[in-house]
Amino acid sequence: MPEIVATTPGLFPLPDRAKDELSDLKGHQKTDLISGDEGGEITAAYERAREEVVDVQVDTGLDRISEGQLRWDDMLAHPLAVHENVETRGIVRYYDNNNFYREPVVTDELTTGGDVAVELDAAAELVDSGLQAALPGPYSLADLATDEHYGDEAEFVDAVTDFLVCEVEQFPDVETLFLLEPSLAENPPEDGEDERASEGIDAIASAIDAEVVAHTYWGPIPEKTYAHLMDADVDAIGFDLVSDHEKNVYNVQEYGTKDSVALGVVDGQNTRVESPETIRDRVDWFETRTNTVYDTVYATTNTETFYLPVNKFEDKIQSLANAAKLETPETDQ
């Protein structure tokens, strides 16, 4: 049996108490929360919310603890949205769902940031072990942004990669880094771009002393893109078994995968709560179909969880934690 590690891709729903507190703050506007320089009261409210989501994860028994990314109102676009050389403009649909983010338009050089590292520093003070970071992968972050400075698509992806490398180099010690790459499935790269996307992931993975998971979701990624992704020196590739389990299994059967794997076995957008037995059944099914016993299986929600009501989010991570503790998979759904 592999080691089952219960975790999430981060980006949690804001706790109800924090929502009420922030909405009551004088002059509170949505844009204030994502400008990167919130006032003292808003900053303090987010600090209390971070403590709350860390406590919830510890109490449920998750094996990896996320900072929660509660300030990321622009979702995966956040690291650019708060950069000094990026303008945030119109509201754009976040992939193919009912969430929206401000379009980050890069107007000058992407210099070193540090916003995410500051959040992780704060989380590190709350966690004894098992701290997990989350970042957009370089291809997805470039896909969500608009370039008005570099003028060349390949150069822009390289600049985004360098920006993320500088970010992770400022991180405190973390045990795991989830690089989130939904655009590999939602807007697959063309020939040449797929190799560059893999090289970007590899560069980020090489810059951090942690287990690195390149997590893809909202469907399978094309075979050629997957083959290039296998060249990246990551510890695990993530598969969204909720959206399409058969095609993801096919990629592994045809091209193999890493010694460890991340499996999106819990629906991050649907309120129905999966049982621990169902979660373990899905892990066991994947192992059986790929005829492999993995070193580590990261059992996770398939997507970010900010779509969920707080109570359902808590129920789902409790199920994940309980599933990791089951001695053997159950056969009944």
N, C-alpha and C positions, 0 to 999 in steps of 0.2 A: 504493500500500500504506500502511496506517496504521502508526503506531508501535506495536509490540507490547511491552507492559510486563508482565514476569513478576512476580507478587506473590501474596499470600495474604490472607485475612481475619484472620489472627492466631490466637490461642488455640491454641498448639502443645502437643503432648504433652511431658510432663516428661522430660528426658533420663534414661536409665537410671542413670547414675552419680549424678545428683541424687536420684532415687528412693531408691537404696540409702543415700545419705548422710543424707537426711532421716529415713528410717525408723529409722536407728541413733541419732538424737539423743535424749538422755535426756528422758523425759516427752513425746515427740512424739505429738501427737494430730491428727487431721484438722482439728478446729476451730481448733487453734493456727495453721494455715497460712492461715486466711482471716479472722482476727479483726482484721487491720489493725495489730496491735502485737506482731508475733512477737518472740521473743527474738533476741539477737545472733547466735547460732550459726545459727539458721534463716534470718535475714536474709542472712547471709554465704553460706549455701548457695544461696539464690535468686540472689544476685548472681553467683556462679560459673556457675549454670545459664543466666542471661541471657547472659553472655559466650559460653557454649558455643553457644547457638542463634543468636546474632548471627554468630559465626564460621562456622557451618554455612551460613547464608544467603549470606554474603559469598563463601565458597568455591564454592558452587554457581553463583553469578553472578546471583542474583535482582536485579531492578532496584529493588525497594523492600524495605526491611529493617524487619521488625517487632520490637518488644520481646519479643513472644512470649506475654505475659500468663500467665506460668507460675503466678502466685499465684492466678489466677482459678478456684479450685475451684468457685465458684458460677456459673461461666461468665458469661453476659451479665448476670446479676444482681449481679456482684461490686461495681460502684461503689456500689450501695445497701447491700450486705451489710456493708461496712466503715464505713458512715456512723454517726456518733454518735447520731443520732436515729432509727435503724432497729433493730428487734429481729429477729434471725433465729430462726425457730421450726421447724416441722416440715419433714421432707424431702419434696420435691415432685418429680414427674417433670418432666424438662427436655424440653418439647415431647413428641413421640411417639416417644421412643426409650428406651434402657435407661440413660440418665444421669439423675442426680438433683442437686438443689441445695436449699439451705436457703431457705425462704420468707422474703423480706425484708418486714417489716411496718413501714410508716412510721407512727411514733407522735408525731412532732413536726415542726416546720418543716424542710424540706430546705435547710439552710444550705450555704455553699460547702464543697466537699470538698477535692480536691487529690491524692488517692491515685494516680490514673492519671498525673497530671502528674509526680509524683515518679519513677514508674517510667520515664517517657519522658526525664526529665532524665538518669537513669542511662544509658539506652540512647544518648542523644545523645553521651555521652562515648566511646562505642565505635564510632560510625558517622561516616564522613567526609561522606557524602551519601546521599540517598534514604531518610531515615527516614520510616516510615509509622506513624501512630497508628490504633488501633482502639477504637471505643466502641459500646455498644448505642445504637440509635436511640431516640428518646423514646417512641414508641408501644410498642416491644417491651419496653423497661425498665419502663414503667408496667404493661404486660400481665403481666410476670413477678412484679410486686410486689402487695402488699395495702395499701390505704389505710385507716388508722385515725385520720387527723388532718384531712385537708382536707374529706372528706365529700361531695365532688362530683367525678364522673369527669372532667369537662372541666377543672376547677380542678387536679385531681391531675396530669393530663397536662401542663398548663401549668407546674406546679411542677417536674415531672421535667425538662421542657425547660429551664427556668431553671437548674436544678442542672447540667445537662450544658453549657449555655452557659458558666457560671462555670468549669467544669472545663476546657474547651478554651481559655478565655482565659488559663489558667495554663500551657498547653503551651509547651515550647520550639519552635523552628522545626522544622516537619515539612513534608515535601513532599506527602504525601497523608494524608487521613483517610478510613478506611472506617467508615461508620455502618451497623451491622448491624441489619437490620429483618426477621428471619424471621417475626415475628408478623403482618406485613402479609399473609403467605400462610397461616400456620397458624391465625390467629384474626382474620380480616379485620375492620377497623373498620366500624361501621354508618354510615348516612347522617349527615353532620355530623362524626362522628369522623374520617372519612377526610380531610376538609379540615383538621381540627386536626392530624392526624398530619403532613400535608405542611407545614403552617405551622411545626410544631416542628422538622422537619428543616431547613427554610429558615432558621430563627433560628440554629441551630447552625452551618450552613454560612456564614452571614453573620458569625459571630464569630471565624472563623479564616482566616488568610491561607495557604491550602493548597488543593490539588485535593481536592474532596470527592466521594466515591462513596457513594451510598445503595444498599447491597447487599441484595437480597432473595433468599431461598432457601427450600428445601423446598417448591417448587411455584411456580406463577405467582400473581400477585395479581389480584384482580377488576378488571374494566375500569374501573369508576368510581374505585376507589382509585388505579389506575395513572394515570388522567387527572389526578387531583389531585396525585399525586406529580410529574408533569411540571411543575407550577407551582412546585415548589421550586427554588431557585437553586443546584442542585448541578451539578458538572461531568460526572457520569456516573451512570447507574442500572445496578445489577448484576442479571443474570439467571442463574438456575440452570438451565443447559441439561442438566444430568444428570437432574434430577427431571422436567422437562417442557419439552422444547425447542419443541414445536409451539405451545403456548399462549403462551409467552413471545414467540415470533416474531410471533404474531397481534397481541399488544398493540402491538408496535412497528410492524407494518404498518398498524394502524388509527389509532394515536395518535402515531406518531413516537417519537423519543427524543432524548437530548442529542447534541452533536457527538462526544462520546466515550462509551464503553460499557465496562462490566465484564462479563466472561463467565465463569461458573462452568463450566469445561470439563474439570475434573479432579475426580473423586469424592473428597470429603473424608472419607468414612466407609467406603469399600471398599478393601481392600488391593491389589486389582489395579492395577498401575502402567501408566498410559497412556504410549504412546510420544510423543516430540516431534512426529512426523509426524501422529499422530492428533489431538493438540491443535491443530495448525495447520489440519488438515482441518475441525475443528469451528468454529474462528474463521472460516475461509473460507466454510463453509456458512452461518453466520449473516449474514455480509456479503452473500452472494449472495441469500439469502431475503429480506433486508430492503432489498436494492438500494441499499446505502449504503456508502461508504468513510468510515470514521470517522477522526477526528483521532488518537485514541489508543484502543487496545483493551487494557484491563487483563485479562490472562489469569490466572485464579486457580482455586483449588479452589472448589467450589460452597459448601461449608460450612466451619465451623471444622475444624481438623485434630487436635484433642486426642483424637479417637476412634481415631487410627491408632497402630500400633506405631511406635517411633521410626525404625527402619530404613526402613519403608514411607513415612513422612513425608518422610524425606530423599530417597528415590528419586523421589517425586512432585514435590518442588520442584526437583530436578535436571532432571526432564523439562520442567517449566514453563520453567526458565531456558534449556534447550537449544532449546525450541520457539521462544522469542522471537528466537533467533539464526539460525534457518533463513532462507535467502534467499527461498525461495518455498514455499508449501504443497505437500505431497505429496498424491497422489491415492489411494494405497493405504492401507488401514487396517492 
